[in-house]
Amino acid sequence: MKSKLLQDGPRKTWMIVFDRGEEASAGLQEFARKENLGASQFTAIGAFSSVELGFFVIEKRDYECIPISEQVEVLSIVGDITEGEKGPKVHAHAVVGKRNGSAWGGHLVKGIVNPTLEVVITESPAHLKRRHDDASGLSLIDPTLP
């Protein structure tokens, strides 16, 4: 993973480029921890050799895994980074396209990059925190938390 700070100041912006074979979710988490990001948004395009998406099933309070074991285009990844209980928390959703033109989407669990993934991250000067939601079992953003 390579990165470049594109804009400095209260709203920093980075370009991150993942190389073939790197895992996107872990890399984003690593970058967020290194830069101590607490309220950021990101978008990405590129391709994966394989990807695991998730669909959150409310009744189970857990994700069902949607594995895709073939080359796909990353049509869009949209996500945010907030302050979690154990440091920065990355939350991303992805839409990927298969060779036949079909699109699959869900929560990004894991994506193996092939040949590249280009990510733009923009940081907000104010941080956002998450609070555990008993009803869903998820940690949800609460903008009222200091």
LINGIFEN-V882409 format. One record per residue. RES is the residue in three letters. SS is DSSP state (~ for helix, > for strand, _ for the rest). PHI is phi in whole degrees, 0 to 359 (999 if undefined). D_FIRST is the distance of its C-alpha to the first C-alpha in whole Angstrom. Layout:
# LINGIFEN-V882409
RES&SS&PHI&D_FIRST + RES&SS&PHI&D_FIRST
This chain:
# LINGIFEN-V882409
MET&_&999&0 + LYS&>&241&4 + SER&>&219&7 + LYS&>&217&10 + LEU&>&284&13 + LEU&>&271&16 + GLN&>&216&19 + ASP&_&258&20 + GLY&_&118&23 + PRO&_&292&24 + ARG&_&241&22 + LYS&_&295&18 + THR&>&228&16 + TRP&>&239&12 + MET&>&250&10 + ILE&>&242&7 + VAL&>&236&6 + PHE&>&269&4 + ASP&>&261&6 + ARG&_&310&9 + GLY&_&90&10 + GLU&_&282&7 + GLU&>&263&10 + ALA&~&292&9 + SER&~&298&12 + ALA&~&295&11 + GLY&~&295&7 + LEU&~&296&9 + GLN&~&298&12 + GLU&~&298&10 + PHE&~&296&9 + ALA&~&299&13 + ARG&~&292&14 + LYS&~&299&13 + GLU&~&267&14 + ASN&_&54&17 + LEU&_&282&17 + GLY&_&232&21 + ALA&>&198&21 + SER&>&221&19 + GLN&>&237&18 + PHE&>&213&16 + THR&>&226&16 + ALA&>&206&14 + ILE&>&220&15 + GLY&>&156&13 + ALA&>&204&14 + PHE&>&235&15 + SER&>&276&16 + SER&>&201&18 + VAL&>&209&18 + GLU&>&243&20 + LEU&>&255&21 + GLY&>&230&24 + PHE&>&238&27 + PHE&>&281&29 + VAL&>&260&32 + ILE&_&305&34 + GLU&_&297&37 + LYS&_&272&35 + ARG&_&57&33 + ASP&>&202&30 + TYR&>&271&28 + GLU&>&266&28 + CYS&>&278&26 + ILE&>&241&25 + PRO&>&278&24 + ILE&>&232&23 + SER&_&255&22 + GLU&_&205&22 + GLN&_&297&20 + VAL&>&223&20 + GLU&>&276&19 + VAL&>&275&17 + LEU&>&285&20 + SER&>&191&19 + ILE&>&236&17 + VAL&>&232&19 + GLY&>&198&18 + ASP&>&222&19 + ILE&>&232&18 + THR&>&229&21 + GLU&>&282&23 + GLY&>&257&23 + GLU&_&294&26 + LYS&_&241&23 + GLY&>&108&21 + PRO&>&301&18 + LYS&>&241&19 + VAL&>&263&17 + HIS&>&230&19 + ALA&>&222&18 + HIS&>&243&20 + ALA&>&229&19 + VAL&>&240&21 + VAL&>&239&21 + GLY&>&246&23 + LYS&_&271&25 + ARG&_&303&26 + ASN&_&278&29 + GLY&_&92&28 + SER&_&285&29 + ALA&>&242&26 + TRP&>&234&25 + GLY&>&215&24 + GLY&>&164&24 + HIS&>&293&22 + LEU&>&283&18 + VAL&>&267&18 + LYS&>&202&15 + GLY&>&218&14 + ILE&>&266&12 + VAL&>&288&10 + ASN&>&197&13 + PRO&>&264&12 + THR&>&208&10 + LEU&>&220&9 + GLU&>&251&10 + VAL&>&237&10 + VAL&>&247&13 + ILE&>&245&14 + THR&>&240&17 + GLU&>&267&19 + SER&_&263&22 + PRO&_&292&24 + ALA&_&261&26 + HIS&_&267&25 + LEU&_&243&26 + LYS&>&242&27 + ARG&>&250&27 + ARG&>&230&31 + HIS&>&294&31 + ASP&_&255&34 + ASP&_&298&36 + ALA&_&295&37 + SER&_&259&34 + GLY&_&84&32 + LEU&_&263&29 + SER&>&262&28 + LEU&>&254&28 + ILE&>&296&28 + ASP&_&236&31 + PRO&_&293&31 + THR&_&275&34 + LEU&_&286&33 + PRO&_&290&33
